[in-house]
Amino acid sequence: MNLKKIYLFFTLIIFSNFSVFAGTGKLRIEIIGIRSTKGKVLVNLFSTAKGFPTNPKYAYRTAELEIKEGGKAYVEFADLPYGDYAVAVLHDENDNKKMDYNFLGMPKEGYCFSNNYRPTFKNPSFQQAGFFLERPLKTLQLEMIY
């Protein structure tokens, strides 16, 4: 092989590998275990750690969902660039658009995170709840915590 063919061969390999990361995909989320049909389910999709999980103004995408029979809610986010994401969900039972806490500082409403991360004393970091979207369709099933 001459030098031009070798160069062309390696160039094609490199660019074909990078094309995997240059696409867009769809994220389908099913939220289960919602204890009542009161209020709405608020879903915040973050693409960076800034604001995660408590500040929806920094979310890449948001959705406000109706609760279906059987304590479920669904959302699809389309045309998402491949990359890192994390999801924070709130069952806003009183429809005031924020998490409510009791006198001890414990949540009074349901919540969940991607990776079904179950916090002990503090909210998860973006990395703990994070996942990588790398294909045309990714499905998550998240279970509410009360």
OpenMM code with the backbone's topology and positions (N, CA, C; nanometers):
from openmm import Vec3, app, unit

residues = "MET ASN LEU LYS LYS ILE TYR LEU PHE PHE THR LEU ILE ILE PHE SER ASN PHE SER VAL PHE ALA GLY THR GLY LYS LEU ARG ILE GLU ILE ILE GLY ILE ARG SER THR LYS GLY LYS VAL LEU VAL ASN LEU PHE SER THR ALA LYS GLY PHE PRO THR ASN PRO LYS TYR ALA TYR ARG THR ALA GLU LEU GLU ILE LYS GLU GLY GLY LYS ALA TYR VAL GLU PHE ALA ASP LEU PRO TYR GLY ASP TYR ALA VAL ALA VAL LEU HIS ASP GLU ASN ASP ASN LYS LYS MET ASP TYR ASN PHE LEU GLY MET PRO LYS GLU GLY TYR CYS PHE SER ASN ASN TYR ARG PRO THR PHE LYS ASN PRO SER PHE GLN GLN ALA GLY PHE PHE LEU GLU ARG PRO LEU LYS THR LEU GLN LEU GLU MET ILE TYR".split()
positions = [
    Vec3(0.0843, -0.1187, 0.0000),
    Vec3(0.0000, 0.0000, 0.0000),
    Vec3(0.0885, 0.1246, 0.0000),
    Vec3(0.0418, 0.2194, -0.0760),
    Vec3(0.1186, 0.3437, -0.0724),
    Vec3(0.0696, 0.4330, 0.0403),
    Vec3(0.1404, 0.5394, 0.0665),
    Vec3(0.1132, 0.6285, 0.1790),
    Vec3(-0.0238, 0.6952, 0.1698),
    Vec3(-0.0692, 0.7317, 0.0509),
    Vec3(-0.2001, 0.7958, 0.0339),
    Vec3(-0.3126, 0.7011, 0.0752),
    Vec3(-0.3013, 0.5746, 0.0363),
    Vec3(-0.4052, 0.4773, 0.0715),
    Vec3(-0.4087, 0.4519, 0.2222),
    Vec3(-0.2935, 0.4457, 0.2834),
    Vec3(-0.2883, 0.4253, 0.4283),
    Vec3(-0.3525, 0.5443, 0.4999),
    Vec3(-0.3187, 0.6643, 0.4568),
    Vec3(-0.3750, 0.7858, 0.5164),
    Vec3(-0.5271, 0.7873, 0.5005),
    Vec3(-0.5758, 0.7563, 0.3807),
    Vec3(-0.7195, 0.7529, 0.3545),
    Vec3(-0.7881, 0.6483, 0.4420),
    Vec3(-0.7281, 0.5321, 0.4557),
    Vec3(-0.7833, 0.4246, 0.5369),
    Vec3(-0.8012, 0.4692, 0.6822),
    Vec3(-0.6979, 0.5257, 0.7428),
    Vec3(-0.7060, 0.5704, 0.8817),
    Vec3(-0.8006, 0.6886, 0.8990),
    Vec3(-0.8075, 0.7769, 0.8014),
    Vec3(-0.9001, 0.8896, 0.8072),
    Vec3(-1.0439, 0.8394, 0.8091),
    Vec3(-1.0750, 0.7422, 0.7257),
    Vec3(-1.2102, 0.6858, 0.7229),
    Vec3(-1.2456, 0.6176, 0.8552),
    Vec3(-1.1522, 0.5467, 0.9129),
    Vec3(-1.1776, 0.4801, 1.0409),
    Vec3(-1.2057, 0.5825, 1.1502),
    Vec3(-1.1241, 0.6858, 1.1563),
    Vec3(-1.1422, 0.7880, 1.2600),
    Vec3(-1.2767, 0.8567, 1.2459),
    Vec3(-1.3123, 0.9016, 1.1253),
    Vec3(-1.4387, 0.9732, 1.1076),
    Vec3(-1.5596, 0.8831, 1.1229),
    Vec3(-1.5485, 0.7561, 1.0884),
    Vec3(-1.6623, 0.6659, 1.1079),
    Vec3(-1.6869, 0.6436, 1.2565),
    Vec3(-1.5833, 0.6427, 1.3387),
    Vec3(-1.6012, 0.6283, 1.4838),
    Vec3(-1.6624, 0.7526, 1.5446),
    Vec3(-1.6244, 0.8719, 1.4984),
    Vec3(-1.6816, 0.9946, 1.5524),
    Vec3(-1.8265, 1.0124, 1.5102),
    Vec3(-1.8677, 0.9555, 1.4002),
    Vec3(-2.0063, 0.9730, 1.3553),
    Vec3(-2.1062, 0.9093, 1.4510),
    Vec3(-2.0605, 0.8125, 1.5314),
    Vec3(-2.1476, 0.7511, 1.6314),
    Vec3(-2.1969, 0.8563, 1.7311),
    Vec3(-2.1116, 0.9549, 1.7616),
    Vec3(-2.1445, 1.0555, 1.8619),
    Vec3(-2.2092, 1.1795, 1.8024),
    Vec3(-2.2290, 1.1824, 1.6729),
    Vec3(-2.2796, 1.3026, 1.6078),
    Vec3(-2.4290, 1.2957, 1.5776),
    Vec3(-2.5002, 1.1997, 1.6358),
    Vec3(-2.6411, 1.1834, 1.6034),
    Vec3(-2.7329, 1.2429, 1.7082),
    Vec3(-2.8609, 1.2186, 1.6867),
    Vec3(-2.9619, 1.2571, 1.7842),
    Vec3(-3.0482, 1.1357, 1.8141),
    Vec3(-3.1075, 1.1378, 1.9301),
    Vec3(-3.1911, 1.0261, 1.9709),
    Vec3(-3.3162, 1.0734, 2.0426),
    Vec3(-3.3959, 0.9754, 2.0797),
    Vec3(-3.5201, 1.0005, 2.1512),
    Vec3(-3.5096, 0.9316, 2.2870),
    Vec3(-3.5556, 1.0002, 2.3897),
    Vec3(-3.5576, 0.9451, 2.5243),
    Vec3(-3.7031, 0.9266, 2.5655),
    Vec3(-3.7384, 0.8036, 2.5958),
    Vec3(-3.8738, 0.7699, 2.6413),
    Vec3(-3.8656, 0.7374, 2.7906),
    Vec3(-3.9465, 0.8059, 2.8697),
    Vec3(-3.9449, 0.7860, 3.0144),
    Vec3(-4.0830, 0.7432, 3.0620),
    Vec3(-4.0860, 0.6347, 3.1387),
    Vec3(-4.2086, 0.5885, 3.2037),
    Vec3(-4.1869, 0.6032, 3.3540),
    Vec3(-4.2766, 0.6754, 3.4200),
    Vec3(-4.2696, 0.6933, 3.5642),
    Vec3(-4.3779, 0.6055, 3.6256),
    Vec3(-4.3379, 0.5208, 3.7199),
    Vec3(-4.4311, 0.4264, 3.7819),
    Vec3(-4.4373, 0.4512, 3.9322),
    Vec3(-4.5392, 0.3925, 3.9958),
    Vec3(-4.5515, 0.3995, 4.1409),
    Vec3(-4.6012, 0.5329, 4.1930),
    Vec3(-4.6773, 0.6053, 4.1110),
    Vec3(-4.7327, 0.7341, 4.1536),
    Vec3(-4.8538, 0.7041, 4.2421),
    Vec3(-4.8555, 0.7597, 4.3633),
    Vec3(-4.9542, 0.7166, 4.4628),
    Vec3(-5.0932, 0.7749, 4.4461),
    Vec3(-5.1084, 0.8817, 4.3704),
    Vec3(-5.2423, 0.9380, 4.3500),
    Vec3(-5.2469, 1.0099, 4.2153),
    Vec3(-5.3680, 1.0441, 4.1737),
    Vec3(-5.3838, 1.1182, 4.0484),
    Vec3(-5.3918, 1.2684, 4.0726),
    Vec3(-5.3681, 1.3108, 4.1959),
    Vec3(-5.3691, 1.4539, 4.2272),
    Vec3(-5.2477, 1.5220, 4.1663),
    Vec3(-5.2671, 1.6436, 4.1175),
    Vec3(-5.1557, 1.7239, 4.0679),
    Vec3(-5.0985, 1.6756, 3.9366),
    Vec3(-4.9723, 1.7056, 3.9167),
    Vec3(-4.9004, 1.6731, 3.7922),
    Vec3(-4.7656, 1.6110, 3.8268),
    Vec3(-4.7042, 1.5516, 3.7268),
    Vec3(-4.5674, 1.5026, 3.7387),
    Vec3(-4.4793, 1.5968, 3.6576),
    Vec3(-4.3786, 1.6541, 3.7236),
    Vec3(-4.2862, 1.7466, 3.6581),
    Vec3(-4.1559, 1.6730, 3.6297),
    Vec3(-4.1146, 1.6740, 3.5030),
    Vec3(-3.9931, 1.6046, 3.4612),
    Vec3(-3.8936, 1.7084, 3.4117),
    Vec3(-3.7728, 1.7025, 3.4659),
    Vec3(-3.6652, 1.7927, 3.4241),
    Vec3(-3.5483, 1.7101, 3.3728),
    Vec3(-3.5126, 1.7339, 3.2473),
    Vec3(-3.4005, 1.6658, 3.1833),
    Vec3(-3.2834, 1.7631, 3.1781),
    Vec3(-3.1750, 1.7269, 3.2444),
    Vec3(-3.0557, 1.8113, 3.2496),
    Vec3(-2.9473, 1.7551, 3.1579),
    Vec3(-2.8740, 1.8440, 3.0908),
    Vec3(-2.7617, 1.8017, 3.0080),
    Vec3(-2.6283, 1.8416, 3.0701),
    Vec3(-2.6326, 1.9140, 3.1819),
    Vec3(-2.5121, 1.9494, 3.2573),
    Vec3(-2.5452, 1.9414, 3.4058),
    Vec3(-2.4420, 1.9474, 3.4868),
    Vec3(-2.4599, 1.9402, 3.6316),
    Vec3(-2.5200, 2.0685, 3.6892),
    Vec3(-2.5094, 2.1780, 3.6169),
    Vec3(-2.5584, 2.3058, 3.6692),
    Vec3(-2.7090, 2.2979, 3.6971),
    Vec3(-2.7453, 2.3202, 3.8234),
    Vec3(-2.8852, 2.3216, 3.8636),
    Vec3(-2.9451, 2.1867, 3.8971),
    Vec3(-2.8760, 2.0777, 3.8643),
    Vec3(-2.9306, 1.9442, 3.8901),
    Vec3(-2.9249, 1.9144, 4.0380),
    Vec3(-3.0282, 1.8590, 4.0965),
    Vec3(-3.1592, 1.8254, 4.0420),
    Vec3(-3.2698, 1.9245, 4.0787),
    Vec3(-3.2372, 2.0301, 4.1518),
    Vec3(-3.3419, 2.1109, 4.2141),
    Vec3(-3.3800, 2.2390, 4.1426),
    Vec3(-3.3055, 2.2786, 4.0403),
    Vec3(-3.3339, 2.4067, 3.9759),
    Vec3(-3.3746, 2.3878, 3.8296),
    Vec3(-3.5051, 2.3772, 3.8035),
    Vec3(-3.5514, 2.3483, 3.6673),
    Vec3(-3.5195, 2.4573, 3.5654),
    Vec3(-3.4832, 2.5769, 3.6092),
    Vec3(-3.4504, 2.6806, 3.5104),
    Vec3(-3.3242, 2.6441, 3.4318),
    Vec3(-3.2423, 2.5521, 3.4832),
    Vec3(-3.1224, 2.5071, 3.4119),
    Vec3(-3.1442, 2.3771, 3.3345),
    Vec3(-3.2648, 2.3235, 3.3391),
    Vec3(-3.2940, 2.1986, 3.2679),
    Vec3(-3.2885, 2.2208, 3.1175),
    Vec3(-3.2403, 2.1199, 3.0472),
    Vec3(-3.2324, 2.1238, 2.9012),
    Vec3(-3.3721, 2.1135, 2.8407),
    Vec3(-3.4550, 2.0262, 2.8971),
    Vec3(-3.5947, 2.0108, 2.8572),
    Vec3(-3.6781, 1.9841, 2.9818),
    Vec3(-3.8043, 2.0238, 2.9755),
    Vec3(-3.8968, 1.9992, 3.0865),
    Vec3(-4.0287, 1.9480, 3.0310),
    Vec3(-4.1057, 1.8831, 3.1174),
    Vec3(-4.2393, 1.8375, 3.0793),
    Vec3(-4.3273, 1.8351, 3.2036),
    Vec3(-4.4548, 1.8636, 3.1822),
    Vec3(-4.5558, 1.8575, 3.2867),
    Vec3(-4.6563, 1.7517, 3.2424),
    Vec3(-4.6682, 1.6440, 3.3196),
    Vec3(-4.7437, 1.5268, 3.2755),
    Vec3(-4.8696, 1.5028, 3.3565),
    Vec3(-4.9704, 1.4554, 3.2872),
    Vec3(-5.0919, 1.4049, 3.3524),
    Vec3(-5.0624, 1.2649, 3.4048),
    Vec3(-5.1276, 1.2271, 3.5123),
    Vec3(-5.1089, 1.0955, 3.5720),
    Vec3(-5.2164, 1.0020, 3.5177),
    Vec3(-5.1732, 0.8885, 3.4679),
    Vec3(-5.2638, 0.7898, 3.4083),
    Vec3(-5.3112, 0.6900, 3.5140),
    Vec3(-5.4140, 0.6129, 3.4758),
    Vec3(-5.4638, 0.5047, 3.5614),
    Vec3(-5.3471, 0.4136, 3.5990),
    Vec3(-5.3510, 0.3630, 3.7187),
    Vec3(-5.2465, 0.2711, 3.7624),
    Vec3(-5.1212, 0.3417, 3.8119),
    Vec3(-5.1282, 0.4729, 3.8303),
    Vec3(-5.0150, 0.5463, 3.8854),
    Vec3(-4.8950, 0.5556, 3.7943),
    Vec3(-4.9205, 0.5868, 3.6667),
    Vec3(-4.8116, 0.5972, 3.5694),
    Vec3(-4.8187, 0.7295, 3.4939),
    Vec3(-4.7049, 0.7712, 3.4425),
    Vec3(-4.6968, 0.8888, 3.3559),
    Vec3(-4.5875, 0.8627, 3.2521),
    Vec3(-4.6019, 0.9226, 3.1340),
    Vec3(-4.5096, 0.8971, 3.0234),
    Vec3(-4.4693, 1.0275, 2.9565),
    Vec3(-4.3453, 1.0299, 2.9063),
    Vec3(-4.2983, 1.1438, 2.8276),
    Vec3(-4.1920, 1.0943, 2.7296),
    Vec3(-4.1840, 1.1624, 2.6153),
    Vec3(-4.0774, 1.1387, 2.5188),
    Vec3(-4.0125, 1.2721, 2.4849),
    Vec3(-3.8805, 1.2726, 2.4894),
    Vec3(-3.8032, 1.3881, 2.4453),
    Vec3(-3.7333, 1.3463, 2.3166),
    Vec3(-3.7637, 1.4155, 2.2064),
    Vec3(-3.7067, 1.3809, 2.0764),
    Vec3(-3.5949, 1.4776, 2.0399),
    Vec3(-3.5173, 1.4397, 1.9390),
    Vec3(-3.4102, 1.5232, 1.8838),
    Vec3(-3.3096, 1.5670, 1.9897),
    Vec3(-3.2704, 1.4746, 2.0754),
    Vec3(-3.1686, 1.5038, 2.1756),
    Vec3(-3.0316, 1.4696, 2.1184),
    Vec3(-2.9385, 1.5616, 2.1220),
    Vec3(-2.8019, 1.5278, 2.0778),
    Vec3(-2.7454, 1.4170, 2.1663),
    Vec3(-2.6736, 1.3242, 2.1064),
    Vec3(-2.6103, 1.2193, 2.1852),
    Vec3(-2.5207, 1.2850, 2.2900),
    Vec3(-2.5254, 1.2307, 2.4115),
    Vec3(-2.4439, 1.2857, 2.5178),
    Vec3(-2.4942, 1.2455, 2.6549),
    Vec3(-2.4429, 1.3148, 2.7556),
    Vec3(-2.4757, 1.2867, 2.8953),
    Vec3(-2.6003, 1.3632, 2.9390),
    Vec3(-2.6847, 1.2944, 3.0177),
    Vec3(-2.8073, 1.3534, 3.0704),
    Vec3(-2.8343, 1.2970, 3.2094),
    Vec3(-2.9221, 1.3651, 3.2815),
    Vec3(-2.9752, 1.3154, 3.4086),
    Vec3(-3.1175, 1.3688, 3.4222),
    Vec3(-3.2041, 1.2909, 3.4876),
    Vec3(-3.3452, 1.3260, 3.5004),
    Vec3(-3.3822, 1.3399, 3.6479),
    Vec3(-3.4593, 1.4441, 3.6775),
    Vec3(-3.5178, 1.4634, 3.8103),
    Vec3(-3.6690, 1.4771, 3.7919),
    Vec3(-3.7457, 1.4044, 3.8731),
    Vec3(-3.8910, 1.4008, 3.8605),
    Vec3(-3.9540, 1.4364, 3.9953),
    Vec3(-4.0625, 1.5128, 3.9899),
    Vec3(-4.1381, 1.5509, 4.1090),
    Vec3(-4.2855, 1.5226, 4.0857),
    Vec3(-4.3503, 1.4552, 4.1830),
    Vec3(-4.4961, 1.4425, 4.1804),
    Vec3(-4.5496, 1.5618, 4.2583),
    Vec3(-4.5870, 1.6650, 4.1863),
    Vec3(-4.6337, 1.7909, 4.2447),
    Vec3(-4.7823, 1.7780, 4.2760),
    Vec3(-4.8132, 1.7138, 4.3874),
    Vec3(-4.9512, 1.6813, 4.4227),
    Vec3(-5.0389, 1.8047, 4.4434),
    Vec3(-4.9837, 1.9113, 4.4982),
    Vec3(-5.0643, 2.0315, 4.5214),
    Vec3(-5.0502, 2.1335, 4.4083),
    Vec3(-4.9796, 2.0964, 4.3032),
    Vec3(-4.9708, 2.1768, 4.1802),
    Vec3(-4.9153, 2.3182, 4.2048),
    Vec3(-4.8153, 2.3280, 4.2945),
    Vec3(-4.7545, 2.4591, 4.3202),
    Vec3(-4.6180, 2.4753, 4.2532),
    Vec3(-4.5798, 2.3762, 4.1696),
    Vec3(-4.4573, 2.3796, 4.0876),
    Vec3(-4.3279, 2.3730, 4.1684),
    Vec3(-4.3335, 2.3218, 4.2923),
    Vec3(-4.2122, 2.3065, 4.3719),
    Vec3(-4.2288, 2.1921, 4.4709),
    Vec3(-4.1167, 2.1425, 4.5199),
    Vec3(-4.1183, 2.0375, 4.6212),
    Vec3(-4.1569, 2.0988, 4.7552),
    Vec3(-4.2459, 2.0303, 4.8272),
    Vec3(-4.2849, 2.0740, 4.9608),
    Vec3(-4.2195, 1.9822, 5.0629),
    Vec3(-4.1820, 2.0404, 5.1788),
    Vec3(-4.1110, 1.9673, 5.2827),
    Vec3(-4.1866, 1.9770, 5.4143),
    Vec3(-4.1681, 1.8755, 5.5013),
    Vec3(-4.2277, 1.8804, 5.6339),
    Vec3(-4.1365, 1.9609, 5.7277),
    Vec3(-4.1732, 1.9709, 5.8545),
    Vec3(-4.0970, 2.0533, 5.9490),
    Vec3(-3.9562, 1.9993, 5.9745),
    Vec3(-3.9303, 1.8722, 5.9413),
    Vec3(-3.7962, 1.8142, 5.9556),
    Vec3(-3.7119, 1.8300, 5.8292),
    Vec3(-3.7722, 1.8877, 5.7258),
    Vec3(-3.6998, 1.9044, 5.5995),
    Vec3(-3.7083, 1.7848, 5.5069),
    Vec3(-3.7970, 1.6917, 5.5374),
    Vec3(-3.8159, 1.5728, 5.4528),
    Vec3(-3.9210, 1.6031, 5.3460),
    Vec3(-3.9022, 1.5492, 5.2248),
    Vec3(-4.0002, 1.5746, 5.1183),
    Vec3(-4.1390, 1.5214, 5.1537),
    Vec3(-4.2411, 1.6014, 5.1237),
    Vec3(-4.3798, 1.5600, 5.1444),
    Vec3(-4.4399, 1.5034, 5.0161),
    Vec3(-4.3722, 1.5261, 4.9030),
    Vec3(-4.4225, 1.4811, 4.7730),
    Vec3(-4.3239, 1.3811, 4.7135),
    Vec3(-4.3729, 1.3039, 4.6185),
    Vec3(-4.2907, 1.2024, 4.5565),
    Vec3(-4.1871, 1.2600, 4.4609),
    Vec3(-4.0792, 1.1849, 4.4422),
    Vec3(-3.9707, 1.2251, 4.3531),
    Vec3(-3.8975, 1.1004, 4.3052),
    Vec3(-3.8189, 1.1147, 4.2022),
    Vec3(-3.7290, 1.0092, 4.1573),
    Vec3(-3.6252, 1.0688, 4.0638),
    Vec3(-3.5210, 0.9890, 4.0385),
    Vec3(-3.4092, 1.0318, 3.9551),
    Vec3(-3.3758, 0.9226, 3.8546),
    Vec3(-3.3085, 0.9606, 3.7474),
    Vec3(-3.2608, 0.8599, 3.6529),
    Vec3(-3.1661, 0.7645, 3.7264),
    Vec3(-3.1506, 0.6471, 3.6695),
    Vec3(-3.0791, 0.5347, 3.7311),
    Vec3(-3.1519, 0.4838, 3.8551),
    Vec3(-3.2753, 0.5322, 3.8778),
    Vec3(-3.3508, 0.4984, 3.9984),
    Vec3(-3.2637, 0.5156, 4.1223),
    Vec3(-3.1843, 0.6212, 4.1187),
    Vec3(-3.0965, 0.6532, 4.2316),
    Vec3(-3.1817, 0.6853, 4.3535),
    Vec3(-3.1526, 0.6200, 4.4643),
    Vec3(-3.2273, 0.6406, 4.5887),
    Vec3(-3.1357, 0.7125, 4.6882),
    Vec3(-3.1584, 0.8419, 4.7071),
    Vec3(-3.0713, 0.9173, 4.7967),
    Vec3(-3.0895, 0.8757, 4.9422),
    Vec3(-2.9835, 0.8920, 5.0199),
    Vec3(-2.9919, 0.8638, 5.1626),
    Vec3(-3.0073, 0.9942, 5.2405),
    Vec3(-2.9089, 1.0817, 5.2323),
    Vec3(-2.9157, 1.2064, 5.3072),
    Vec3(-2.9146, 1.3309, 5.2198),
    Vec3(-2.8757, 1.3163, 5.0944),
    Vec3(-2.8722, 1.4327, 5.0066),
    Vec3(-2.9055, 1.3911, 4.8642),
    Vec3(-2.9354, 1.4900, 4.7818),
    Vec3(-2.9685, 1.4641, 4.6421),
    Vec3(-2.8484, 1.4054, 4.5689),
    Vec3(-2.8747, 1.3295, 4.4629),
    Vec3(-2.7633, 1.2740, 4.3865),
    Vec3(-2.6914, 1.3828, 4.3081),
    Vec3(-2.5677, 1.3539, 4.2747),
    Vec3(-2.4944, 1.4406, 4.1831),
    Vec3(-2.5396, 1.4075, 4.0406),
    Vec3(-2.5035, 1.4925, 3.9478),
    Vec3(-2.5329, 1.4684, 3.8064),
    Vec3(-2.4721, 1.3348, 3.7626),
    Vec3(-2.3516, 1.3049, 3.8086),
    Vec3(-2.2840, 1.1800, 3.7706),
    Vec3(-2.3552, 1.0580, 3.8285),
    Vec3(-2.4045, 1.0676, 3.9515),
    Vec3(-2.4718, 0.9532, 4.0132),
    Vec3(-2.6024, 0.9184, 3.9430),
    Vec3(-2.6738, 1.0182, 3.8955),
    Vec3(-2.8008, 0.9944, 3.8272),
    Vec3(-2.7838, 0.9954, 3.6751),
    Vec3(-2.6651, 1.0232, 3.6281),
    Vec3(-2.6428, 1.0429, 3.4852),
    Vec3(-2.6413, 0.9163, 3.4025),
    Vec3(-2.6671, 0.9349, 3.2749),
    Vec3(-2.6619, 0.8268, 3.1763),
    Vec3(-2.6190, 0.8878, 3.0436),
    Vec3(-2.5797, 0.8015, 2.9510),
    Vec3(-2.5334, 0.8466, 2.8201),
    Vec3(-2.6338, 0.8040, 2.7132),
    Vec3(-2.6833, 0.8999, 2.6384),
    Vec3(-2.7706, 0.8708, 2.5238),
    Vec3(-2.6804, 0.8539, 2.4030),
    Vec3(-2.6817, 0.7330, 2.3437),
    Vec3(-2.5908, 0.7040, 2.2334),
    Vec3(-2.6580, 0.6280, 2.1194),
    Vec3(-2.7904, 0.6210, 2.1224),
    Vec3(-2.8614, 0.5460, 2.0186),
    Vec3(-2.9933, 0.6156, 1.9863),
    Vec3(-3.0591, 0.5743, 1.8789),
    Vec3(-3.1814, 0.6429, 1.8351),
    Vec3(-3.2954, 0.6422, 1.9371),
    Vec3(-3.3034, 0.5393, 2.0217),
    Vec3(-3.4101, 0.5344, 2.1226),
    Vec3(-3.3563, 0.4724, 2.2503),
    Vec3(-3.3745, 0.5437, 2.3597),
    Vec3(-3.3390, 0.4921, 2.4925),
    Vec3(-3.4643, 0.5035, 2.5786),
    Vec3(-3.4944, 0.3979, 2.6549),
    Vec3(-3.6118, 0.3959, 2.7409),
    Vec3(-3.5685, 0.3833, 2.8849),
    Vec3(-3.6267, 0.4667, 2.9709),
    Vec3(-3.6025, 0.4597, 3.1151),
    Vec3(-3.7337, 0.4330, 3.1856),
    Vec3(-3.7318, 0.3496, 3.2883),
    Vec3(-3.8464, 0.3315, 3.3765),
    Vec3(-3.8020, 0.3757, 3.5157),
    Vec3(-3.8675, 0.4799, 3.5657),
    Vec3(-3.8308, 0.5386, 3.6942),
    Vec3(-3.9422, 0.5173, 3.7947),
    Vec3(-3.9062, 0.4788, 3.9160),
    Vec3(-4.0054, 0.4522, 4.0204),
    Vec3(-4.0036, 0.5621, 4.1243),
    Vec3(-4.1237, 0.6151, 4.1522),
    Vec3(-4.1367, 0.7244, 4.2477),
    Vec3(-4.0986, 0.6794, 4.3884),
    Vec3(-4.0451, 0.7737, 4.4649),
    Vec3(-4.0086, 0.7533, 4.6053),
    Vec3(-4.0966, 0.8451, 4.6890),
    Vec3(-4.1592, 0.7917, 4.7910),
    Vec3(-4.2421, 0.8738, 4.8817),
    Vec3(-4.1913, 0.8588, 5.0231),
] * unit.nanometer
topology = app.Topology()
chain = topology.addChain("A")
for resn in residues:
    res = topology.addResidue(resn, chain)
    for name in ("N", "CA", "C"):
        topology.addAtom(name, app.Element.getBySymbol(name[0]), res)
